[in-house]
Amino acid sequence: MSLNAERYLNHPTFGMLYLVSPASNGRDVYATLYAQKIFFLVTLQPRGATFEVIPYMDARHYAEMHLSKCRREKYSDIDVWQKLFNQTFI
């Protein structure tokens, strides 16, 4: 997955979420933008989105897996993903 622009979603309770990392099976990891860091596994569907709360370490694991894939496949936007990972988890 290439990151051409920042991606945001609006959660009905927690407000703005930002994309942290692609996950698997058409799902992505998002985090709350303004509140405490709460992470969601999000599945986008034609009629909306489903939000599943996941633990911090699961979100970090998905992000680490995506960074590894970026390195292996030499994604051109690896620096963007690395910066996003650092801002979110370090």
N, CA, C and O of each residue as an XYZ file, in Angstrom:
360
protein
N       0.852     -1.187      0.000
C       0.000      0.000      0.000
C       0.884      1.231      0.000
O       1.801      1.342      0.813
N       0.623      2.120     -0.873
C       1.367      3.368     -0.949
C       0.603      4.454     -0.208
O      -0.626      4.507     -0.240
N       1.350      5.307      0.453
C       0.729      6.387      1.227
C       0.970      7.691      0.489
O       2.007      8.330      0.669
N       0.013      8.089     -0.344
C       0.138      9.325     -1.100
C      -0.306     10.525     -0.289
O       0.198     11.631     -0.484
N      -1.239     10.319      0.614
C      -1.744     11.400      1.445
C      -2.204     10.806      2.759
O      -2.498      9.614      2.844
N      -2.265     11.633      3.775
C      -2.753     11.159      5.053
C      -4.207     10.731      4.907
O      -4.966     11.320      4.137
N      -4.580      9.707      5.649
C      -5.962      9.213      5.592
C      -6.585      9.326      6.965
O      -5.982      8.954      7.972
N      -7.792      9.840      6.992
C      -8.532     10.016      8.231
C      -9.925      9.411      8.085
O     -10.470      9.313      6.986
N     -10.481      9.009      9.220
C     -11.863      8.544      9.302
C     -12.509      9.220     10.502
O     -11.823      9.629     11.439
N     -13.807      9.333     10.469
C     -14.524      9.877     11.609
C     -15.234      8.732     12.338
O     -16.090      8.058     11.766
N     -14.870      8.526     13.591
C     -15.507      7.508     14.425
C     -16.688      8.157     15.132
O     -16.566      9.292     15.593
N     -17.825      7.480     15.233
C     -19.017      8.102     15.825
C     -18.850      8.517     17.285
O     -19.540      9.432     17.734
N     -17.965      7.881     18.035
C     -17.762      8.216     19.444
C     -16.441      8.932     19.695
O     -16.397      9.898     20.457
N     -15.382      8.478     19.073
C     -14.041      8.972     19.375
C     -13.541     10.064     18.438
O     -12.427     10.557     18.616
N     -14.326     10.449     17.459
C     -13.941     11.539     16.564
C     -12.944     11.103     15.509
O     -12.996      9.978     15.012
N     -12.045     11.998     15.177
C     -11.104     11.761     14.080
C     -10.095     10.666     14.423
O      -9.511     10.639     15.506
N      -9.916      9.768     13.460
C      -8.911      8.722     13.536
C      -7.957      8.908     12.372
O      -8.357      9.369     11.303
N      -6.690      8.550     12.576
C      -5.737      8.628     11.467
C      -5.164      7.247     11.173
O      -5.033      6.410     12.065
N      -4.825      7.025      9.908
C      -4.275      5.746      9.467
C      -2.893      5.550     10.065
O      -2.023      6.413      9.942
N      -2.698      4.411     10.712
C      -1.402      4.052     11.272
C      -0.684      3.077     10.352
O       0.515      3.204     10.104
N      -1.439      2.093      9.848
C      -0.816      1.054      9.040
C      -1.877      0.183      8.382
O      -2.965      0.010      8.930
N      -1.569     -0.364      7.217
C      -2.422     -1.415      6.683
C      -2.293     -2.636      7.594
O      -1.251     -2.833      8.220
N      -3.329     -3.443      7.673
C      -3.273     -4.676      8.465
C      -3.327     -5.846      7.488
O      -2.428     -6.004      6.662
N      -4.357     -6.652      7.573
C      -4.499     -7.778      6.655
C      -5.966     -7.933      6.288
O      -6.851     -7.402      6.959
N      -6.201     -8.654      5.231
C      -7.570     -8.954      4.785
C      -8.408     -7.699      4.555
O      -9.580     -7.662      4.928
N      -7.817     -6.674      3.944
C      -8.563     -5.459      3.627
C      -8.855     -4.572      4.818
O      -9.726     -3.706      4.741
N      -8.148     -4.769      5.919
C      -8.348     -3.963      7.113
C      -7.143     -3.050      7.321
O      -6.047     -3.331      6.835
N      -7.355     -1.966      8.041
C      -6.293     -1.023      8.357
C      -6.339     -0.697      9.842
O      -7.385     -0.804     10.483
N      -5.187     -0.296     10.382
C      -5.104      0.129     11.771
C      -5.184      1.645     11.809
O      -4.430      2.337     11.125
N      -6.109      2.153     12.618
C      -6.270      3.590     12.830
C      -6.120      3.880     14.319
O      -6.320      3.000     15.157
N      -5.767      5.115     14.636
C      -5.646      5.556     16.032
C      -6.402      6.854     16.212
O      -6.611      7.612     15.264
N      -6.811      7.097     17.459
C      -7.489      8.355     17.761
C      -6.521      9.509     17.556
O      -5.325      9.382     17.817
N      -7.035     10.610     17.096
C      -6.199     11.767     16.796
C      -6.027     12.664     18.014
O      -4.924     13.146     18.269
N      -7.082     12.893     18.759
C      -7.042     13.887     19.823
C      -7.051     13.306     21.231
O      -6.474     13.902     22.140
N      -7.688     12.164     21.430
C      -7.811     11.589     22.776
C      -6.609     10.704     23.076
O      -5.634     10.682     22.325
N      -6.694      9.976     24.182
C      -5.672      8.986     24.466
C      -5.561      8.061     23.268
O      -6.510      7.895     22.502
N      -4.400      7.468     23.117
C      -4.209      6.565     21.982
C      -5.087      5.333     22.131
O      -4.828      4.463     22.963
N      -6.110      5.276     21.327
C      -6.950      4.095     21.227
C      -6.824      3.628     19.785
O      -6.940      4.421     18.851
N      -6.587      2.333     19.615
C      -6.343      1.793     18.291
C      -7.517      0.940     17.840
O      -8.152      0.243     18.631
N      -7.787      1.022     16.525
C      -8.904      0.303     15.932
C      -8.430     -0.456     14.705
O      -7.602      0.032     13.936
N      -8.966     -1.653     14.534
C      -8.832     -2.387     13.297
C     -10.092     -2.046     12.517
O     -11.200     -2.365     12.949
N      -9.926     -1.399     11.365
C     -11.058     -0.865     10.614
C     -11.214     -1.611      9.291
O     -10.256     -1.816      8.546
N     -12.446     -2.005      9.034
C     -12.782     -2.608      7.748
C     -13.744     -1.658      7.045
O     -14.848     -1.405      7.528
N     -13.313     -1.140      5.905
C     -14.178     -0.260      5.118
C     -15.069     -1.111      4.232
O     -14.607     -2.036      3.565
N     -16.351     -0.783      4.236
C     -17.335     -1.507      3.450
C     -18.153     -0.500      2.651
O     -18.178      0.684      2.988
N     -18.822     -0.958      1.598
C     -19.611     -0.025      0.794
C     -20.656      0.754      1.602
O     -20.998      1.881      1.244
N     -21.159      0.165      2.677
C     -22.211      0.819      3.456
C     -21.700      1.367      4.783
O     -22.489      1.574      5.705
N     -20.387      1.606      4.898
C     -19.844      2.143      6.137
C     -18.567      1.441      6.533
O     -17.883      0.846      5.701
N     -18.255      1.516      7.804
C     -17.030      0.914      8.314
C     -17.322      0.196      9.620
O     -18.221      0.574     10.371
N     -16.542     -0.848      9.875
C     -16.615     -1.515     11.169
C     -15.345     -1.200     11.935
O     -14.254     -1.175     11.364
N     -15.489     -0.960     13.229
C     -14.388     -0.570     14.093
C     -14.246     -1.607     15.203
O     -15.194     -1.866     15.945
N     -13.069     -2.191     15.312
C     -12.781     -3.143     16.380
C     -11.620     -2.582     17.196
O     -10.534     -2.373     16.655
N     -11.830     -2.338     18.476
C     -10.759     -1.837     19.333
C      -9.716     -2.930     19.495
O     -10.050     -4.088     19.749
N      -8.433     -2.549     19.344
C      -7.350     -3.512     19.521
C      -6.330     -2.932     20.498
O      -6.229     -1.713     20.641
N      -5.575     -3.801     21.167
C      -4.557     -3.330     22.106
C      -3.393     -2.633     21.392
O      -3.134     -2.861     20.210
N      -2.715     -1.791     22.140
C      -1.541     -1.060     21.651
C      -0.535     -2.004     20.993
O      -0.061     -1.734     19.890
N      -0.209     -3.102     21.660
C       0.817     -4.009     21.130
C       0.377     -4.675     19.830
O       1.220     -4.955     18.978
N      -0.905     -4.934     19.655
C      -1.389     -5.482     18.385
C      -1.236     -4.448     17.273
O      -0.811     -4.776     16.166
N      -1.583     -3.206     17.572
C      -1.443     -2.135     16.583
C       0.019     -1.974     16.190
O       0.347     -1.841     15.011
N       0.887     -1.986     17.190
C       2.327     -1.862     16.915
C       2.821     -3.038     16.072
O       3.633     -2.859     15.165
N       2.331     -4.232     16.374
C       2.722     -5.418     15.605
C       2.343     -5.269     14.126
O       3.162     -5.530     13.245
N       1.105     -4.849     13.860
C       0.688     -4.625     12.468
C       1.593     -3.602     11.777
O       1.992     -3.791     10.628
N       1.912     -2.522     12.487
C       2.760     -1.476     11.903
C       4.172     -1.996     11.643
O       4.764     -1.686     10.609
N       4.715     -2.782     12.568
C       6.048     -3.361     12.366
C       6.051     -4.319     11.181
O       7.000     -4.343     10.397
N       4.992     -5.105     11.053
C       4.897     -6.027      9.920
C       4.854     -5.265      8.599
O       5.479     -5.668      7.618
N       4.108     -4.156      8.587
C       4.039     -3.358      7.362
C       5.403     -2.734      7.040
O       5.809     -2.708      5.878
N       6.103     -2.240      8.044
C       7.440     -1.675      7.808
C       8.385     -2.738      7.248
O       9.168     -2.454      6.342
N       8.319     -3.938      7.772
C       9.159     -5.028      7.257
C       8.860     -5.298      5.788
O       9.767     -5.488      4.978
N       7.568     -5.310      5.462
C       7.172     -5.520      4.064
C       7.689     -4.382      3.183
O       8.166     -4.621      2.074
N       7.597     -3.160      3.671
C       8.095     -2.004      2.914
C       9.585     -2.145      2.620
O      10.040     -1.847      1.516
N      10.330     -2.596      3.607
C      11.782     -2.779      3.430
C      12.077     -3.897      2.437
O      12.912     -3.742      1.546
N      11.385     -5.023      2.598
C      11.606     -6.176      1.704
C      11.296     -5.835      0.260
O      12.046     -6.185     -0.651
N      10.176     -5.145      0.062
C       9.718     -4.857     -1.292
C      10.183     -3.495     -1.798
O       9.804     -3.055     -2.884
N      11.011     -2.838     -0.987
C      11.617     -1.554     -1.355
C      10.590     -0.512     -1.795
O      10.715      0.093     -2.860
N       9.567     -0.315     -0.949
C       8.554      0.707     -1.218
C       9.216      2.073     -1.275
O      10.114      2.364     -0.485
N       8.786      2.896     -2.188
C       9.357      4.237     -2.324
C       8.966      5.152     -1.171
O       9.648      6.144     -0.917
N       7.884      4.838     -0.472
C       7.421      5.705      0.614
C       7.769      5.156      2.005
O       7.093      5.465      2.986
N       8.822      4.343      2.079
C       9.230      3.770      3.364
C       9.511      4.851      4.400
O       9.208      4.660      5.578
N      10.078      5.971      3.995
C      10.377      7.045      4.949
C       9.109      7.608      5.586
O       9.104      7.949      6.769
N       8.047      7.705      4.811
C       6.765      8.201      5.329
C       6.218      7.233      6.371
O       5.781      7.650      7.443
N       6.244      5.927      6.052
C       5.741      4.919      6.985
C       6.593      4.862      8.244
O       6.069      4.696      9.345
N       7.913      5.000      8.082
C       8.806      4.972      9.246
C       8.537      6.170     10.158
O       8.498      6.026     11.380
N       8.355      7.329      9.576
C       8.061      8.532     10.368
C       6.721      8.382     11.115
O       6.616      8.738     12.289
N       5.721      7.861     10.431
C       4.415      7.641     11.051
C       4.535      6.642     12.207
O       3.934      6.838     13.263
N       5.309      5.575     12.007
C       5.526      4.595     13.069
C       6.188      5.258     14.278
O       5.754      5.060     15.413
N       7.232      6.037     14.035
C       7.944      6.707     15.126
C       7.038      7.671     15.877
O       7.068      7.715     17.107
N       6.242      8.435     15.164
C       5.340      9.399     15.809
C       4.269      8.699     16.644
O       3.826      9.229     17.663
N       3.859      7.523     16.214
C       2.784      6.816     16.886
C       3.260      5.977     18.051
O       2.613      5.946     19.098
N       4.390      5.292     17.884
C       4.780      4.281     18.858
C       6.058      4.588     19.655
O       6.347      3.899     20.634
N       6.810      5.587     19.259
C       8.065      5.863     19.982
C       7.983      7.202     20.703
O       8.939      7.606     21.364
